[in-house]
Structure formats: structure tokens, C-alpha cells
Amino acid sequence: MKFRIIAAASAAFAFSIAAPTHAAPNFAAEIPNIPGKSLIANEVNYGPGEASPAHTHGPSAFIYAYVISGAIESKVNDGETRIYRAGESFSEPPGAMHWICRNASKTDPAKFLAVFVVDTNAKMKMTPIQ
């Protein structure tokens, strides 16, 4: 039952982001040795020039992002704007403001894996920053 709740929340999250293409979560499960926490992994695909709006993922979401292919331009909180290439990674602490997240190329696609550690009962959503 809990896995179905996590899977449904993950699917809602995956489809709540407009610009990049998302599939259903690649993985979603409670973390057995950390009660109340779950791990969710989503593959994020950006077409040439695609971007997500400035956003946050909520107070419990710790996010690790690994670039699979292409190049992702990212700015989290007050950090520097950086371009991460295939094989590189970045993270977002809980409650972070993700000001820039986009494909750094206007001609080639880019893909990254976003791995979330979240409160199991948290509503997974990307909230645009106004």
C-alpha cells in the first residue's frame, strides 16, 4: 500500500513539470533503515534548449542529480551558475531554490537522473518560484 502511495505521488511529480520530458519514476521505495523516508529516482530528458522554471521541491527533499548525457546548466540557492557534463553531478539541499535548470545546448538533447530522499508522506511536486 505504501509503495502505491509513493508511486502515485511520484507519477504526479513527474507530470507536474511542463518543459522537460519525464517518464514514470525509475525507482520508488521506502528506505528500510530510515523510518519515514523514501528514495525516488526520475530520469529527466531535456530537448535542445529546454528548461524547467525556477522552482523548489519542498522542505524534505534532498536531491542528487547525475548527468547521463549532454550538458545541464544549473544554479541552486546562492551558488554559482555551472554547466555539468555527462558524468558530473550536483545536489539540492532540502528547501533549496533551483533558479536555473536547463539544457545548456540549443542543438543536442541532455539527460540526468534526479534521486530524491524525501519524507514518505510528502507530496512530491515542483513548485515554481514566483
C-alpha atoms as an extended CHARMM CRD file, in Angstrom:
* protein
*
       130  EXT
         1         1  MET       CA              0.0000000000        0.0000000000        0.0000000000  PROA      1               0.0000000000
         2         2  LYS       CA              2.7280000000        2.4840000000        0.9490000000  PROA      2               0.0000000000
         3         3  PHE       CA              4.6440000000        1.7070000000       -2.2670000000  PROA      3               0.0000000000
         4         4  ARG       CA              1.4790000000        2.5020000000       -4.2780000000  PROA      4               0.0000000000
         5         5  ILE       CA              1.1420000000        5.8400000000       -2.4780000000  PROA      5               0.0000000000
         6         6  ILE       CA              4.7880000000        6.6520000000       -3.2190000000  PROA      6               0.0000000000
         7         7  ALA       CA              4.4060000000        5.5580000000       -6.8440000000  PROA      7               0.0000000000
         8         8  ALA       CA              1.2650000000        7.6780000000       -7.2990000000  PROA      8               0.0000000000
         9         9  ALA       CA              2.9330000000       10.7090000000       -5.7210000000  PROA      9               0.0000000000
        10        10  SER       CA              5.9960000000       10.1750000000       -7.8820000000  PROA      10              0.0000000000
        11        11  ALA       CA              3.9150000000        9.9390000000      -11.0360000000  PROA      11              0.0000000000
        12        12  ALA       CA              2.1370000000       13.1740000000      -10.1190000000  PROA      12              0.0000000000
        13        13  PHE       CA              5.5240000000       14.8140000000       -9.6030000000  PROA      13              0.0000000000
        14        14  ALA       CA              6.8450000000       13.5390000000      -12.9060000000  PROA      14              0.0000000000
        15        15  PHE       CA              3.9290000000       15.0170000000      -14.8220000000  PROA      15              0.0000000000
        16        16  SER       CA              3.8270000000       18.3100000000      -12.8920000000  PROA      16              0.0000000000
        17        17  ILE       CA              6.8700000000       19.7320000000      -14.6890000000  PROA      17              0.0000000000
        18        18  ALA       CA              5.9640000000       21.2670000000      -18.0440000000  PROA      18              0.0000000000
        19        19  ALA       CA              9.0810000000       21.7040000000      -20.1850000000  PROA      19              0.0000000000
        20        20  PRO       CA             11.2630000000       18.5900000000      -19.9370000000  PROA      20              0.0000000000
        21        21  THR       CA             10.0090000000       15.1330000000      -20.8050000000  PROA      21              0.0000000000
        22        22  HSD       CA              9.5830000000       12.8080000000      -17.8330000000  PROA      22              0.0000000000
        23        23  ALA       CA              8.7530000000        9.1410000000      -17.7010000000  PROA      23              0.0000000000
        24        24  ALA       CA              7.2380000000        7.4230000000      -14.6910000000  PROA      24              0.0000000000
        25        25  PRO       CA              9.7190000000        7.1230000000      -11.8230000000  PROA      25              0.0000000000
        26        26  ASN       CA             12.5440000000        4.7180000000      -12.4970000000  PROA      26              0.0000000000
        27        27  PHE       CA             12.5200000000        3.7100000000       -8.8370000000  PROA      27              0.0000000000
        28        28  ALA       CA             10.4500000000        4.4870000000       -5.7410000000  PROA      28              0.0000000000
        29        29  ALA       CA             10.6580000000        2.7800000000       -2.3440000000  PROA      29              0.0000000000
        30        30  GLU       CA             10.7330000000        3.4440000000        1.3640000000  PROA      30              0.0000000000
        31        31  ILE       CA             14.2210000000        3.3420000000        2.8770000000  PROA      31              0.0000000000
        32        32  PRO       CA             14.0230000000        0.4220000000        5.3130000000  PROA      32              0.0000000000
        33        33  ASN       CA             16.6770000000        1.6290000000        7.7670000000  PROA      33              0.0000000000
        34        34  ILE       CA             15.4600000000        5.2630000000        7.8370000000  PROA      34              0.0000000000
        35        35  PRO       CA             11.8270000000        5.2160000000        9.0370000000  PROA      35              0.0000000000
        36        36  GLY       CA              9.6310000000        7.8270000000        7.3680000000  PROA      36              0.0000000000
        37        37  LYS       CA             11.9890000000        8.4220000000        4.4200000000  PROA      37              0.0000000000
        38        38  SER       CA             11.7020000000        7.2720000000        0.8060000000  PROA      38              0.0000000000
        39        39  LEU       CA             14.0000000000        7.2430000000       -2.1990000000  PROA      39              0.0000000000
        40        40  ILE       CA             12.6510000000        8.1990000000       -5.6190000000  PROA      40              0.0000000000
        41        41  ALA       CA             14.6200000000        8.2940000000       -8.8680000000  PROA      41              0.0000000000
        42        42  ASN       CA             13.4290000000       10.0720000000      -12.0260000000  PROA      42              0.0000000000
        43        43  GLU       CA             15.1270000000       10.3420000000      -15.3840000000  PROA      43              0.0000000000
        44        44  VAL       CA             14.7720000000       13.8820000000      -16.7640000000  PROA      44              0.0000000000
        45        45  ASN       CA             15.1330000000       14.4550000000      -20.5080000000  PROA      45              0.0000000000
        46        46  TYR       CA             15.5700000000       17.9190000000      -21.9980000000  PROA      46              0.0000000000
        47        47  GLY       CA             15.3280000000       18.5790000000      -25.7060000000  PROA      47              0.0000000000
        48        48  PRO       CA             17.6370000000       21.1950000000      -27.2190000000  PROA      48              0.0000000000
        49        49  GLY       CA             17.1740000000       24.4900000000      -25.3700000000  PROA      49              0.0000000000
        50        50  GLU       CA             14.5270000000       23.1340000000      -22.9450000000  PROA      50              0.0000000000
        51        51  ALA       CA             14.4070000000       24.2990000000      -19.3270000000  PROA      51              0.0000000000
        52        52  SER       CA             12.4170000000       24.0000000000      -16.1380000000  PROA      52              0.0000000000
        53        53  PRO       CA             11.0760000000       27.1500000000      -14.4870000000  PROA      53              0.0000000000
        54        54  ALA       CA             12.7880000000       28.3400000000      -11.2910000000  PROA      54              0.0000000000
        55        55  HSD       CA             11.4160000000       26.0350000000       -8.6070000000  PROA      55              0.0000000000
        56        56  THR       CA             11.6710000000       24.3110000000       -5.2410000000  PROA      56              0.0000000000
        57        57  HSD       CA             10.8170000000       20.7230000000       -4.2980000000  PROA      57              0.0000000000
        58        58  GLY       CA              9.7080000000       21.2630000000       -0.7270000000  PROA      58              0.0000000000
        59        59  PRO       CA             11.1760000000       21.2070000000        2.7460000000  PROA      59              0.0000000000
        60        60  SER       CA             12.0360000000       17.4900000000        2.9880000000  PROA      60              0.0000000000
        61        61  ALA       CA             13.5080000000       16.8080000000       -0.4680000000  PROA      61              0.0000000000
        62        62  PHE       CA             17.2550000000       16.2260000000       -0.6870000000  PROA      62              0.0000000000
        63        63  ILE       CA             18.1440000000       15.8040000000       -4.3690000000  PROA      63              0.0000000000
        64        64  TYR       CA             21.2070000000       14.3300000000       -6.0370000000  PROA      64              0.0000000000
        65        65  ALA       CA             21.4100000000       14.8310000000       -9.8280000000  PROA      65              0.0000000000
        66        66  TYR       CA             23.7350000000       12.8500000000      -12.1000000000  PROA      66              0.0000000000
        67        67  VAL       CA             24.1580000000       13.9830000000      -15.7120000000  PROA      67              0.0000000000
        68        68  ILE       CA             23.8400000000       10.9830000000      -18.0140000000  PROA      68              0.0000000000
        69        69  SER       CA             24.3190000000       12.7480000000      -21.3490000000  PROA      69              0.0000000000
        70        70  GLY       CA             24.6870000000       16.2570000000      -22.7360000000  PROA      70              0.0000000000
        71        71  ALA       CA             25.1850000000       19.2840000000      -20.5050000000  PROA      71              0.0000000000
        72        72  ILE       CA             22.9160000000       20.7390000000      -17.8040000000  PROA      72              0.0000000000
        73        73  GLU       CA             23.1940000000       24.3530000000      -16.6550000000  PROA      73              0.0000000000
        74        74  SER       CA             22.2010000000       24.7210000000      -13.0100000000  PROA      74              0.0000000000
        75        75  LYS       CA             22.0860000000       27.3130000000      -10.2180000000  PROA      75              0.0000000000
        76        76  VAL       CA             20.9540000000       26.2740000000       -6.7320000000  PROA      76              0.0000000000
        77        77  ASN       CA             20.3470000000       28.8530000000       -3.9900000000  PROA      77              0.0000000000
        78        78  ASP       CA             23.1220000000       31.4770000000       -3.9690000000  PROA      78              0.0000000000
        79        79  GLY       CA             25.6680000000       29.1570000000       -5.5790000000  PROA      79              0.0000000000
        80        80  GLU       CA             27.3810000000       29.8540000000       -8.8690000000  PROA      80              0.0000000000
        81        81  THR       CA             25.7620000000       29.0420000000      -12.2030000000  PROA      81              0.0000000000
        82        82  ARG       CA             27.5610000000       25.9830000000      -13.5680000000  PROA      82              0.0000000000
        83        83  ILE       CA             27.3850000000       23.6570000000      -16.5240000000  PROA      83              0.0000000000
        84        84  TYR       CA             27.5460000000       19.9750000000      -15.5890000000  PROA      84              0.0000000000
        85        85  ARG       CA             28.5060000000       17.4870000000      -18.2990000000  PROA      85              0.0000000000
        86        86  ALA       CA             27.9550000000       13.7360000000      -18.5930000000  PROA      86              0.0000000000
        87        87  GLY       CA             29.4930000000       12.0140000000      -15.5750000000  PROA      87              0.0000000000
        88        88  GLU       CA             29.2500000000       15.0720000000      -13.2990000000  PROA      88              0.0000000000
        89        89  SER       CA             26.7220000000       15.6730000000      -10.5400000000  PROA      89              0.0000000000
        90        90  PHE       CA             25.1800000000       18.3300000000       -8.3000000000  PROA      90              0.0000000000
        91        91  SER       CA             22.7970000000       18.3830000000       -5.3450000000  PROA      91              0.0000000000
        92        92  GLU       CA             19.9810000000       20.4250000000       -3.8480000000  PROA      92              0.0000000000
        93        93  PRO       CA             19.5480000000       20.5720000000       -0.0590000000  PROA      93              0.0000000000
        94        94  PRO       CA             16.0270000000       20.3960000000        1.4110000000  PROA      94              0.0000000000
        95        95  GLY       CA             14.0500000000       23.5640000000        0.6740000000  PROA      95              0.0000000000
        96        96  ALA       CA             16.5560000000       24.7580000000       -1.9430000000  PROA      96              0.0000000000
        97        97  MET       CA             15.6850000000       27.2970000000       -4.6100000000  PROA      97              0.0000000000
        98        98  HSD       CA             16.6720000000       25.8820000000       -8.0080000000  PROA      98              0.0000000000
        99        99  TRP       CA             16.9310000000       29.1010000000      -10.0100000000  PROA      99              0.0000000000
       100       100  ILE       CA             18.3020000000       27.5980000000      -13.2400000000  PROA      100             0.0000000000
       101       101  CYS       CA             17.9150000000       24.0570000000      -14.5740000000  PROA      101             0.0000000000
       102       102  ARG       CA             18.1910000000       23.7180000000      -18.3330000000  PROA      102             0.0000000000
       103       103  ASN       CA             19.8220000000       22.0360000000      -21.2570000000  PROA      103             0.0000000000
       104       104  ALA       CA             23.0000000000       24.0350000000      -21.9400000000  PROA      104             0.0000000000
       105       105  SER       CA             22.8040000000       23.1530000000      -25.6460000000  PROA      105             0.0000000000
       106       106  LYS       CA             20.4730000000       24.6140000000      -28.2720000000  PROA      106             0.0000000000
       107       107  THR       CA             21.2060000000       21.6800000000      -30.6440000000  PROA      107             0.0000000000
       108       108  ASP       CA             21.6790000000       18.4810000000      -28.5820000000  PROA      108             0.0000000000
       109       109  PRO       CA             19.4520000000       16.7270000000      -26.0280000000  PROA      109             0.0000000000
       110       110  ALA       CA             20.5030000000       16.2960000000      -22.3840000000  PROA      110             0.0000000000
       111       111  LYS       CA             19.5310000000       13.7680000000      -19.7350000000  PROA      111             0.0000000000
       112       112  PHE       CA             20.0510000000       13.4890000000      -15.9880000000  PROA      112             0.0000000000
       113       113  LEU       CA             18.9430000000       11.2130000000      -13.1840000000  PROA      113             0.0000000000
       114       114  ALA       CA             17.3550000000       13.0070000000      -10.2190000000  PROA      114             0.0000000000
       115       115  VAL       CA             17.4330000000       10.9660000000       -7.0000000000  PROA      115             0.0000000000
       116       116  PHE       CA             15.2340000000       12.2660000000       -4.1760000000  PROA      116             0.0000000000
       117       117  VAL       CA             15.3430000000       11.4020000000       -0.4790000000  PROA      117             0.0000000000
       118       118  VAL       CA             12.0440000000       12.6740000000        0.9060000000  PROA      118             0.0000000000
       119       119  ASP       CA              9.5910000000       12.2500000000        3.7540000000  PROA      119             0.0000000000
       120       120  THR       CA              7.4970000000        9.2370000000        2.7690000000  PROA      120             0.0000000000
       121       121  ASN       CA              4.2260000000       11.1250000000        3.1860000000  PROA      121             0.0000000000
       122       122  ALA       CA              5.4080000000       14.3220000000        1.4540000000  PROA      122             0.0000000000
       123       123  LYS       CA              3.5390000000       15.4750000000       -1.5940000000  PROA      123             0.0000000000
       124       124  MET       CA              6.0600000000       15.3040000000       -4.4220000000  PROA      124             0.0000000000
       125       125  LYS       CA              5.7620000000       18.3850000000       -6.5470000000  PROA      125             0.0000000000
       126       126  MET       CA              7.8240000000       21.0320000000       -8.1880000000  PROA      126             0.0000000000
       127       127  THR       CA              6.6170000000       24.4340000000       -7.0500000000  PROA      127             0.0000000000
       128       128  PRO       CA              7.5120000000       27.3470000000       -9.3680000000  PROA      128             0.0000000000
       129       129  ILE       CA              9.1790000000       30.3100000000       -7.6800000000  PROA      129             0.0000000000
       130       130  GLN       CA              7.2120000000       33.4990000000       -8.3050000000  PROA      130             0.0000000000
